[in-house]
Amino acid sequence: MSHRIAVLGSGHMGRALAVGIADNQQLDASIVVSDPIQEQLAGYTSQNVHTTTSNKEAISASNIVILAVKPQIIKTVVTAHANTIKNRLVISIAAGVPLSNLETWLPESTPIVHCMPNLAVSLNEGVTGMYANCHVTDTQKMIVQSVFDSLGEAVWMSEDSQIDIVTAVSGTGLAYFFYLMDAIIHAAKELGMDETNAQQFATRTALGAARIAVNSKDDPATLRNQVASPGGTTERALSVLDANRVRDSIMDAVRAAFARSAELTSSL
Ligand SMILES: NC(=O)c1ccc[n+]([C@@H]2O[C@H](COP(=O)([O-])OP(=O)(O)OC[C@H]3O[C@@H](n4cnc5c(N)ncnc54)[C@H](OP(=O)(O)O)[C@@H]3O)[C@@H](O)[C@H]2O)c1
């Protein structure tokens, strides 16, 4: 089945989604991306991606509408085009905007899926949490699943509130790993490695760790202990992380991201 998908907002995430969907051979989809600023629409090379500065035009040309604008303006965008959106499947990726709010801004019975992807969808390595309201049909669920599965992995959540946890863990989560890589690169340079090598060793190590963790039946705590032989370098390094309570700090960071979602919700 051919899908006509509108992506409103050509920022980091809108672009990543549009490129990821357009480049994916498994999906038969045409995409129209809208953004009020013409310059934001430059650089799309796929023939499957059309662009417009008119949200209305993008919505009219589509049967699926992805809302990829900032949470702070989503209400304005949605209410301005509520009539045009009518009878279309709506996918919101906005952090901290619960499905119940979207339901009050959109026409009654609009099928809405609240999704939380991460930027890795642009390389088909994303992970997306999804929650659908009761107006989304099984066929529409399969379509949404196939869109986000084709961009990595997609998981249905049991409640809409779980999406805020997904936001804190994986939507925001890429940044936690970039933070770690950045710290390792800085230390490597300080010890005398050149920038190029430091980047290569740190990022390939992160990739290796992720691949091992994804493919192993052991949890990351077990895997970490497997690397740490008694009296060795890893054990010494991990003892420094523990002494500095790095694990607690990372948990605090995840909690802070979760709390920020609630703040965004209350400011809507
Ligand atoms: N970034 C992530 O990793 C990530 C992950 C998961 C979910 N999200 C969600 O994805 C959404 C977009 O985030 P982002 O990081 O991509 O933000 P962003 O880079 O600021 O992108 C938003 C885009 O929307 C444009 N825009 C502004 N007003 C518009 C309108 N009326 N109609 C259409 N487009 C409009 C913006 O243009 P201007 O710049 O000119 O205002 C910008 O190009 C947010 O709701 C966020 O919560 C982001």
The ligand as a Gaussian input file, in Angstrom:
#p B3LYP/6-31G(d) Opt

LIG

0 1
 N       15.455000      16.341000      18.574000
 C       15.220000      15.128000      19.061000
 O       16.143000      14.332000      19.288000
 C       13.817000      14.691000      19.320000
 C       13.571000      13.368000      19.726000
 C       12.245000      12.950000      19.907000
 C       11.202000      13.833000      19.721000
 N       11.469000      15.125000      19.364000
 C       10.322000      16.030000      19.154000
 O       10.337000      16.397000      17.802000
 C        9.778000      17.704000      17.674000
 C       10.727000      18.550000      16.849000
 O       11.956000      18.661000      17.548000
 P       13.279000      19.138000      16.807000
 O       14.409000      18.867000      17.707000
 O       13.273000      18.588000      15.423000
 O       12.992000      20.726000      16.752000
 P       13.487000      21.767000      15.677000
 O       14.801000      21.350000      15.128000
 O       13.343000      23.129000      16.270000
 O       12.422000      21.585000      14.499000
 C       11.156000      22.175000      14.469000
 C       10.955000      22.749000      13.088000
 O        9.614000      23.214000      12.956000
 C        9.643000      24.463000      12.294000
 N        8.428000      25.207000      12.505000
 C        8.218000      26.290000      13.317000
 N        6.936000      26.685000      13.198000
 C        6.334000      25.847000      12.310000
 C        5.026000      25.760000      11.785000
 N        4.057000      26.616000      12.152000
 N        4.752000      24.789000      10.883000
 C        5.710000      23.904000      10.495000
 N        6.970000      23.947000      10.974000
 C        7.280000      24.904000      11.871000
 C       10.879000      25.112000      12.876000
 O       11.274000      26.250000      12.133000
 P       12.084000      27.430000      12.922000
 O       13.376000      26.825000      13.347000
 O       12.228000      28.464000      11.878000
 O       11.214000      27.835000      14.076000
 C       11.862000      23.952000      12.800000
 O       12.424000      23.853000      11.505000
 C        9.581000      18.268000      19.071000
 O        8.222000      18.224000      19.402000
 C       10.397000      17.334000      19.943000
 O        9.817000      17.192000      21.219000
 C       12.741000      15.562000      19.147000

